[in-house]
Amino acid sequence: MRTHHGLYYDSRIKLLLILLTSALAFALGGGLTGLLLFGVVCLFSFLSGLWKTSIKFLTAYIALLMLAQILPIHLSSVITFFLLRILTIALALNILFQTTEIAELIASLQVSHIPQAIVIPIAIILRFLPSLKQDAIYIKQGMKTRGVGLSFWRVLSHPAQTYEGFLIPILMRLLMTATELSASAETRGISYPCKKTHYILVDFRLRDGLLLIGMLALFAVVIWTSFQPISLF
């Protein structure tokens, strides 16, 4: 769904934001560089009108960052080199999922002459993830109704019960959902080799160009910072 409270900009910029964030999050170091990278993504999240989501992610990031300073080195490394980077990428993905219609993104990619071999997997994945999230919610509700709530302590104390009650149903739903989405996409002729029309008009405006330049400049600053002898603490 598009947000009605933030800045609307081209979906290709959001996709590029995800690609650059995913690449830089693991290619560059942590510390100040990681914090700046998260700040860039958080800025675009605020611009997109995702105030509540941005604040939640920002709070979680700061809490994990502070926790990493007091935990033993092996646990601190897991937080610094994995959790914080995954959190940054997850926020970038949230911007795309919460503010962009899938049909709009597909239309943008096809207008940009992106090969169908890339467009089709992206379309399937973007339709697959929301279905997976909904299935997981339904399975958790079903387990809770039967008195087998899914919690962190239950997973530790009853791993076999968690495997039987949650993982097996979610794996079965994954197979069914993948089959249904593939059949749906083929029925709509997504792989048919012809020129397709779209009811959504894709237009790269001057505002999008300026925003793209600003985003690339911010990422350039993050890359430049990674080569400077600056420590966060």
Secondary structure, DSSP 8 states (H G I E B T S, - for coil): ---SSS----HHHHHHHHHHHHHHHHHS-STHHHHHHHHHHHHHHHHTT-HHHHHHHHHHHHHHHHHHTTS-HHHHHHIIIIIHHHHHHHHHHHHHHHH--HHHHHHHHHHTT--HHHHHHHHHHHHHHHHHHHHHHHHHHHHHHTT----HHHHHH-HHHHIIIIIHHHHHHHHHHHHHHHHHHHHTTTT-SS----SS-----HHHHHHHHHHHHHHHHHHHHHTS-----
